[in-house]
Structure formats: C-alpha cells, structure tokens
Amino acid sequence: MYQRYLHPIQAAIIYALEPVWATTYGLGLGLVDWSTWILIGGGALFLGNIAVELFTHADSEE
C-alpha cells in the first residue's frame, strides 16, 4: 500500500534487510543457533545498504 510513496532505493533497503529481520526473529524464538556467519552476513547487508543510501543521495544532490 505504501510502497508507491517510497524511493526505489529505500524500498530496496527494506527488501534486502528482510533476511536480517527474519534471522533476528528466529534467534528470538530460539529457532536459529548463533554463529559468526550470522553477524558477518547481517553486518554486510546492513553496511552495504547504508553505503548505497549515502552515496546515492550524495550523487543526486549534485
């Protein structure tokens, strides 16, 4: 319903972080065991999306 009001990059960030939220939910319920790969994968997704968001806004303002 609200997707039409989002910028495409913001929507992509929301979609890309879906596995992170699903893993967080699974960890909270005890369905997933902690591992180093969870932190590496979630951190890589998060940092990559933040970098895209920051650099895209800098390019569009010029």
N, C-alpha and C positions, 0 to 999 in steps of 0.2 A: 504494500500500500504506500509506504513512504519512500520506496526505492527511487521513484521518479524525482524526488527532491534532493537526492544525494549526488554529489560529484562522482564521476566514474571511478576515480582513484580512491575516494573514501569507501565506496562500495566494495572495491577490490580488497581493500584492507580488512573490511569486515568479513568478507568471504574467506580470505586467507587465514584469518585468526580463528576460524571455526574449529579446526582441529585442536588448537590450543585450548579453547574453552571446553571442548568435549573431553580432552585429556584431564583437565582440571576437575571437571565434574566426575569423571571416572575415578580419579585419585581421591576425591572427597568421599565417594561411596565405597572406597576400598576395592574397586573392580580392577584397578591397574596398579602394578608394583612400580615403585620409584626406580629410576635408572638414570645414569648420566646422559643417555641419549634423549631423554625427555627434556632435560634442561638445555641441551645443545640444540635440539630441533626447535623447541618453542622459542628459545632466545634468537635463533637465526631468523625465524619467521618474523618475530617482533621487530628486531633491528632492521631487517630488510625492508619491511613495510614503512617503518618510521623514516628510513633514509629516502625511500621513494617519495613519501609525502613531503619531506623537507625540500628535496631537490626539485620536485615538480613545481612547488609553489614559488621557489626562487626563480625558475625559468619562466614561469608565466607572468611574473611581475615585471620582467624586463621589457 
